[in-house]
């Protein structure tokens, strides 16, 4: 049986903008607690270290890295333990049943690996097999998958998903993932004989928690990507987030996907309605990704969305996720 890749249809909206110096916006900023331990002084986690973390326990993780800054619920049965300084790195460990099932790493020190080197090292291919009990699976990658997010098999139960910046041919981020978790997420087309794992049934309360986590992930990862390109980090803005929320909710409720609202309003009108003062503003929206992490890879490799992410004139950002949609607003 052949199954197309799974798309969660997370609606994400983000707004970036810059503030005029003589008329600052009153913003509600996130309050963060820094992880205070010796690990903060260490160098970045490399691929080999990330692979070694899989199937380690949450207690092992705490002994080495300390308590995470926050814990974000996911849509796939695990909880993200997030370690970040909101500018230079985001390290996320997916914990299920007290064990690490997946690791996501993005770091401004990890962006020097080029595509050809990693392709030669890991032999990127369009078909990768996986066996689980009496079931057999083949992940089929498109040419776009191979160029942007190739998959490499490390051992019988562990895989690495690389996220490349195709404009620079360099590694932007990567995800180490167990075979079982990969089957649950289904980011690629699958051909299989046997059965697929059951999907989690999520309540509205579950989705609210998942959305809150993804919103913070988008903000943090955006700043790391900007740091990879030596661009000043953004400040979170509450009014922009509310603007993104209202547009995301409207798109989700009315089943459309556009920068223009059903009533004809554009970004300018939506910002005015929320009394956001700005000099320049832009908006990124996305749908059809398995989570916030993969949506960021999509934005980075789309010329127009990338231009927004890496615009050095933007100073503030507010983003929202509505179970199906990712939405980020950027402004100066």
Secondary structure, DSSP 8 states (H G I E B T S, - for coil): -EE-------EEEEEEEE--TTS-------------SGGGGS----HHHHHHHTT-BHHHHHHHH-S-SEEEE-SSS-EEEEEE-SSSEEEEEEEETTEEEEEEEEETTSTT-BHHHHHHHHT--SEEEEEETTEEEEEE--HHHHHHS-EEEEETTEEEEEEEETTTTEEEEEEEEEHHHHHHH--SEEEEES---------HHHHHHHHHHHHHHHHHHHHHHHHHTT----EE-HHHHHHHHHHHHHHHHHT---SS-TTS--HHHHHHHTT---SEEEEEEE-S-SSHHHHHHHHHTSHHHHHHHT-TT--EEEEEEETTEEEEEEE-
